[in-house]
Structure formats: structure tokens, C-alpha cells
Amino acid sequence: MLLALSFGLELTPWAQAWLVTPWTDAVARVAGTLMRMFDASISTTGNVIATTRSAFAFAFQFGSLILPAVALAVLWVALNQRFVAALRRRSGPPSSS
């Protein structure tokens, strides 16, 4: 239900202008900055990361790249609560023994 609602919300012009575009632009800026540490020819414009040495470019699109990955991770955590709880118990504070 939440996934269907978020896909529907993403399609509205308001959500595109105020949520989707700023989010995808920010993801591209952060990823481009990290990539520039290894290759100075990387540039970002909006949601596009490109290299100035070739014709290679990559564009972040919320509905096709970001939302499905995040939705699957959230769904996995929701469906595996016992496993996640066991991980939390195991990674608790160290014992003083």
C-alpha cells in the first residue's frame, strides 16, 4: 500500500517539483563529488553525472533507480523482523566480563 501511494505521489507535478527533482539532483551532486576524488573529469548538472573525457553519462531518476531499491530494502527489513532483532541483540554493547 505504501509503495503504491509513493509511486502515485511521485507522479504529481507538485511532488516532482518539490521532492523528486531536488532529491535526485542532490544524489547526483553527492555521487559526483565522491567520484571526483578518483576522476577529476566528472561533472554534474542537475541529476546527470557525466565525464568530460568521453560521451558517458548517468542520470538519476527517482522512480526507476532510487525508489525501487529503497522500497525493496524497507520491504526486506519489514518481512524479516526476527532476523533484524537478532542482529540488534548481537551487536549490543560489549559485556564487561
C-alpha positions in Angstrom: 0.0 0.0 0.0 2.8 2.4 0.9 4.7 1.6 -2.2 1.6 2.2 -4.4 0.9 5.5 -2.6 4.5 6.7 -3.0 4.5 5.9 -6.7 1.3 7.8 -7.1 2.6 10.8 -5.2 5.8 10.8 -7.3 3.7 11.3 -10.4 2.1 14.6 -9.3 3.6 17.8 -10.6 3.9 19.2 -7.0 5.9 16.2 -5.9 8.1 16.3 -9.0 9.0 20.0 -8.4 9.4 20.0 -4.6 10.6 16.4 -3.8 11.8 14.3 -6.7 13.9 16.9 -8.6 15.7 18.3 -5.6 16.3 14.7 -4.2 17.7 13.3 -7.5 19.8 16.4 -8.0 21.3 16.1 -4.5 22.0 12.4 -5.0 23.9 13.2 -8.3 25.8 16.0 -6.6 27.0 13.8 -3.7 27.8 10.9 -6.0 29.6 13.2 -8.4 31.7 14.7 -5.6 32.7 11.2 -4.4 33.6 10.2 -8.0 35.7 13.3 -8.5 38.0 12.0 -5.8 39.1 9.4 -8.3 38.5 11.1 -11.7 38.7 14.9 -12.0 36.8 14.9 -15.3 33.5 14.1 -13.7 30.9 16.8 -13.9 27.3 17.1 -12.6 24.4 19.0 -14.0 21.0 18.5 -12.3 20.5 14.8 -11.9 23.1 13.9 -14.5 26.7 12.7 -13.8 29.0 12.8 -16.9 32.6 12.6 -17.8 34.2 15.2 -19.9 36.6 12.8 -21.5 34.0 10.6 -23.2 30.3 10.6 -24.1 29.4 8.6 -21.0 26.7 10.0 -18.7 24.4 8.7 -16.0 21.1 10.2 -14.9 19.3 9.5 -11.6 15.6 9.0 -12.0 13.7 8.6 -8.7 11.0 6.2 -9.9 13.3 3.9 -11.9 16.6 3.8 -9.9 16.2 5.1 -6.3 12.7 4.2 -5.2 12.7 0.5 -6.1 16.0 -0.1 -4.3 14.8 1.7 -1.2 11.4 0.0 -1.3 13.0 -3.4 -1.6 15.3 -2.7 1.4 12.4 -1.5 3.5 10.2 -4.4 2.5 13.0 -6.9 3.3 13.5 -5.3 6.8 9.7 -5.3 7.4 9.4 -9.0 6.5 12.5 -10.1 8.5 11.8 -8.5 11.8 13.1 -11.6 13.8 16.4 -11.6 11.9 16.9 -7.8 12.4 16.1 -8.1 16.1 18.6 -10.9 16.4 21.2 -8.7 14.7 20.5 -5.9 17.1 20.8 -8.2 20.1 24.1 -9.5 18.8 25.5 -6.0 18.1 24.6 -4.6 21.5 27.0 -3.1 24.0 30.0 -5.3 24.8 29.9 -7.2 28.0 32.2 -6.3 30.8 33.3 -9.8 31.6 
